[in-house]
Amino acid sequence: MDTLTELVAEDLSSVEALLSERAISSVATIPDMSAYLIGAGGKRLRPLITLAAAYAAGGKGSAPLHSLAAAVEYIHTATLLHDDVVDESDLRRGKKAAKMLWGNSASILVGDFLFARAFTLMVETRSLRILDILSNASCVIAEGEVKQLAAIGKADLPIEDYMDIVEAKTAALFEAAARAGALTVVAEGKESDGLAEYGRRLGRAFQLVDDALDYDGSTSVIGKSVGDDFREGKLTLPVLLAREHGDADARAFWDRAMDVSKQTEADLDIAIDYIRKADTVKATLDAARDEVAKAKAALEVLPSSEYVDALADIADFVVDRAY
């Protein structure tokens, strides 16, 4: 992360300025809430990938690229605001979720504002293709969240359906960020396709690691409460594998406990015990490592450069952050 951040430091500074400037509104709640969440930090991973993709494709920093990277971060931030309402989360990036301070209605509406701002920034790229990529990704992300909502509590969810949700709600924006970044520099072709595949695989790995950390991480690492996914009845790979490989008692536990209306206070500890016995956190992280390997392989179509190397390092970081 540090290497890539240093390589695009000047560009990232311009993106940060845009994030602050475009959140200005005469309605005080909008800049206040935006500043609260954006100022909480985060790794700026998606805009970093957008910037690095342009450089890896042979380009350099520019105003349209900075607008694109800011748009990507706004889309991500808007989804976080909405997710915290849907998931009833109390923490985000290690701080109280915005909804805890401003309420659910304000969180949803400010999220809508940031989505709208993202589209005005996309227009500044003056590329209908980039607008098409990010607008389609926004639709896919929303579909993924609805799919996940529909799957809540379904302990027998097929792993293929779970991966479809991961692909939509997380990988889609990583893929769009990388492809669109490249297209600020080059026409569609092997470079943009390779970077898009890199982003897609990276996004899949990122979500797999997040899902593993929910059962084997700490609040300081994941920025939210450990066990949130379990308490919300979300089916993730550690759970699906534990149920799949468990005995009749384990399957009966998962079938009951993933129904939030039937959960007890003791169930999270029991769930973690089942997951540890089945070693499904390791299996999930192994799946993430496989995605990372495929992400790095996708970069091979690009000419060697320090930016390509930094993107490869970012892929490793996505898994390494679990330790």
C-alpha positions in Angstrom: 0.0 0.0 0.0 2.7 2.4 1.0 4.6 2.0 -2.3 1.6 2.7 -4.5 0.5 5.5 -2.3 3.9 7.2 -2.7 3.9 6.6 -6.5 0.6 8.4 -7.0 0.8 10.8 -4.0 0.3 14.0 -6.0 -2.7 12.5 -7.8 -4.2 11.1 -4.6 -3.9 14.6 -3.1 -5.9 16.0 -6.0 -8.5 13.2 -5.5 -8.8 14.0 -1.8 -9.3 17.7 -2.6 -12.1 16.7 -5.0 -13.8 14.5 -2.3 -13.9 17.5 0.0 -14.9 20.1 -2.5 -17.7 18.1 -4.1 -19.3 17.3 -0.8 -20.0 20.9 -0.2 -23.7 21.8 0.1 -25.8 24.4 1.7 -27.6 21.6 3.5 -25.3 21.2 6.5 -25.9 17.5 7.1 -24.4 16.6 3.7 -20.9 18.0 4.2 -20.9 17.1 7.9 -21.8 13.4 7.3 -19.6 13.2 4.2 -16.6 14.6 6.0 -17.2 12.3 8.9 -17.1 9.1 6.8 -14.5 10.3 4.2 -12.4 11.8 7.0 -12.4 8.5 8.9 -9.8 7.4 6.4 -10.1 4.0 4.8 -7.4 2.8 2.5 -8.6 4.6 -0.6 -8.0 1.2 -2.3 -10.4 1.7 -5.1 -9.2 5.2 -6.2 -5.6 4.0 -5.8 -6.4 1.1 -8.2 -8.0 3.6 -10.6 -4.9 5.8 -10.6 -2.5 3.0 -10.8 -4.4 1.3 -13.7 -4.0 4.5 -15.8 -0.2 4.6 -15.1 0.2 0.9 -15.7 -1.5 1.3 -19.1 1.1 4.0 -20.0 -0.6 7.2 -19.0 -0.2 9.8 -16.3 -2.2 11.9 -13.9 -4.8 14.2 -15.3 -7.9 16.1 -14.3 -10.3 13.5 -15.9 -8.5 10.7 -14.1 -8.7 12.5 -10.8 -12.5 13.0 -11.3 -12.9 9.3 -12.1 -11.0 8.2 -9.0 -13.1 10.5 -6.9 -16.3 9.2 -8.5 -15.2 5.6 -7.6 -14.6 6.6 -4.0 -18.0 8.4 -3.8 -19.8 5.3 -5.1 -18.0 3.2 -2.5 -18.8 5.7 0.3 -22.5 5.8 -0.7 -22.8 2.1 -0.6 -21.2 2.1 2.9 -23.8 4.6 4.1 -26.6 2.5 2.7 -25.1 -0.8 3.9 -24.9 0.3 7.5 -28.6 1.1 7.5 -29.5 -2.2 5.9 -27.1 -4.2 8.1 -27.9 -2.3 11.3 -24.2 -1.9 11.8 -22.9 0.2 14.7 -19.3 0.6 13.6 -17.6 1.7 10.4 -13.9 2.2 9.9 -13.5 1.8 13.7 -15.9 4.7 14.5 -19.6 4.9 15.1 -21.5 4.4 11.9 -22.9 7.6 10.5 -26.4 6.4 11.1 -25.7 6.2 14.8 -25.1 10.0 14.8 -27.5 11.3 12.1 -30.1 8.5 11.8 -31.1 6.1 9.1 -33.0 8.5 6.9 -30.2 11.0 6.7 -27.7 8.2 5.9 -29.8 7.0 3.0 -30.3 10.4 1.6 -26.7 11.5 1.9 -25.7 8.3 0.3 -28.0 9.2 -2.6 -26.4 12.6 -2.8 -22.9 11.0 -3.1 -24.1 8.7 -5.8 -25.4 11.8 -7.7 -22.1 13.6 -7.2 -20.3 10.5 -8.5 -22.1 10.8 -11.8 -21.3 14.5 -12.1 -17.7 13.6 -11.7 -17.9 10.8 -14.3 -19.3 13.3 -16.8 -16.0 15.3 -16.3 -14.1 12.4 -17.9 -15.9 13.2 -21.1 -16.1 9.5 -21.9 -19.5 7.8 -22.5 -17.7 4.5 -22.2 -16.4 5.3 -18.7 -19.9 6.5 -17.8 -21.3 3.3 -19.1 -18.8 1.2 -17.1 -19.4 2.9 -13.8 -23.2 3.3 -14.1 -23.5 -0.4 -15.0 -21.3 -1.3 -12.0 -23.5 0.8 -9.7 -26.5 -1.3 -10.9 -24.7 -4.5 -10.4 -23.6 -3.5 -6.9 -27.3 -2.7 -6.0 -28.4 -6.1 -7.4 -25.7 -7.8 -5.4 -26.9 -6.2 -2.2 -30.5 -7.3 -2.9 -29.3 -10.8 -3.7 -27.5 -10.9 -0.3 -30.6 -9.6 1.4 -32.7 -12.3 -0.2 -30.2 -14.9 0.9 -30.2 -13.9 4.6 -30.7 -16.9 6.9 -30.6 -19.5 4.1 -28.0 -21.8 5.5 -28.2 -24.1 2.5 -27.2 -21.3 0.1 -25.1 -22.9 -2.7 -21.5 -21.7 -2.7 -22.0 -20.6 -6.4 -24.7 -18.3 -5.4 -22.6 -16.8 -2.6 -19.8 -16.2 -5.1 -22.3 -14.5 -7.4 -23.1 -12.1 -4.5 -19.4 -11.4 -3.9 -18.9 -10.8 -7.6 -21.7 -8.3 -7.7 -21.5 -6.4 -4.4 -17.7 -6.1 -4.2 -15.8 -7.2 -7.3 -17.9 -5.2 -9.7 -16.5 -1.8 -8.4 -12.9 -3.0 -8.3 -13.3 -4.3 -11.9 -14.9 -1.0 -13.1 -12.3 1.1 -11.3 -9.4 -0.7 -13.0 -11.0 -0.9 -16.5 -12.1 2.7 -16.4 -8.7 3.9 -15.2 -7.0 2.2 -18.1 -9.5 3.7 -20.6 -8.5 7.2 -19.7 -5.3 6.3 -21.5 -5.8 3.5 -24.0 -8.5 2.1 -26.2 -10.3 -1.1 -25.2 -8.0 -4.1 -25.7 -5.7 -6.5 -23.9 -4.5 -3.8 -21.4 -7.9 -2.7 -20.2 -9.2 -6.3 -20.3 -6.2 -7.5 -18.2 -6.6 -4.7 -15.7 -10.4 -5.4 -15.4 -9.7 -9.0 -14.7 -7.1 -8.0 -12.1 -9.7 -5.8 -10.5 -12.4 -8.5 -10.6 -10.1 -11.1 -9.0 -8.8 -8.6 -6.4 -12.4 -7.7 -5.4 -13.3 -11.3 -4.9 -10.2 -11.8 -2.8 -11.0 -8.7 -0.8 -14.5 -9.9 0.1 -13.3 -13.4 0.9 -10.8 -12.0 3.4 -13.4 -9.7 4.9 -15.7 -12.7 5.4 -12.9 -14.7 7.0 -12.0 -11.9 9.4 -15.6 -11.6 10.6 -14.9 -14.9 12.5 -11.2 -14.7 13.1 -10.2 -11.0 13.2 -10.4 -8.0 15.5 -12.4 -4.9 15.4 -9.2 -2.8 15.0 -8.4 -4.7 11.8 -11.8 -4.9 10.1 -13.2 -1.6 11.5 -16.5 -3.1 12.5 -17.7 -5.5 15.2 -16.4 -9.1 14.9 -19.4 -11.4 14.3 -21.6 -8.8 12.5 -22.2 -11.1 9.5 -23.3 -13.9 11.8 -25.6 -11.7 13.9 -27.2 -10.4 10.6 -27.7 -14.0 9.3 -25.3 -13.4 6.3 -24.2 -16.6 4.6 -20.4 -16.4 3.9 -17.9 -19.0 2.9 -16.6 -19.9 6.4 -20.2 -20.7 7.4 -21.1 -22.5 4.1 -18.0 -24.7 4.3 -18.5 -25.4 8.0 -22.1 -26.5 7.4 -21.2 -28.5 4.3 -18.5 -30.5 6.1 -20.2 -30.7 9.5 -22.1 -33.6 11.0 -25.9 -33.6 11.5 -25.6 -31.6 14.8 -23.5 -28.9 13.0 -26.0 -28.6 10.1 -28.9 -28.4 12.6 -27.0 -25.6 14.4 -26.4 -23.6 11.3 -29.9 -24.1 10.0 -31.3 -22.6 13.3 -28.6 -20.1 14.2 -28.5 -18.3 10.8 -32.2 -17.5 11.3 -31.7 -14.3 13.4 -35.1 -14.7 15.0 -33.8 -18.0 16.6 -30.3 -16.9 17.6 -29.2 -16.9 21.2 -26.4 -14.9 22.8 -24.2 -18.0 23.1 -24.5 -18.9 19.4 -21.6 -16.7 18.1 -19.1 -18.5 20.3 -20.5 -21.9 19.2 -20.3 -20.8 15.5 -16.7 -19.7 15.9 -15.9 -23.1 17.6 -17.5 -25.0 14.6 -15.6 -22.8 12.2 -12.3 -23.4 13.9 -12.8 -27.1 14.1 -13.6 -27.3 10.4 -10.7 -24.9 9.7 -12.9 -22.9 7.2 -11.2 -19.6 7.9 -8.0 -21.1 6.4 -10.0 -22.5 3.5 -11.5 -19.1 2.8 -8.1 -17.4 3.0 -6.8 -20.1 0.6 -9.6 -19.3 -1.8 -8.6 -15.6 -1.5 -5.0 -16.5 -2.2 -6.1 -18.3 -5.4 -7.9 -15.2 -6.5 -4.9 -13.1 -5.8 -2.7 -15.4 -7.9 -5.2 -15.0 -10.8 -5.2 -11.2 -10.3 -1.5 -11.0 -10.6 -1.4 -13.3 -13.6 -3.9 -11.0 -15.3 -1.3 -8.2 -15.1 1.1 -10.1 -17.3 -0.4 -8.6 -20.5 1.0 -5.2 -19.4 4.6 -4.0 -19.9 6.7 -4.2 -16.8 6.7 -1.0 -14.7 6.8 0.1 -11.1 3.0 0.6 -11.2 2.4 -3.0 -12.3 4.6 -4.2 -9.5 2.7 -2.0 -7.1 -0.6 -3.4 -8.2 0.8 -6.9 -7.7 1.9 -5.9 -4.2 -1.6 -4.6 -3.5 -3.0 -8.0 -4.4 -0.7 -9.6 -1.8 -1.7 -6.9 0.8 -5.4 -7.8 0.5 -4.6 -11.2 2.0 -1.7 -10.2 4.2 -4.0 -7.7 6.1 -5.5 -10.8 7.7 -2.4 -11.3 9.8 
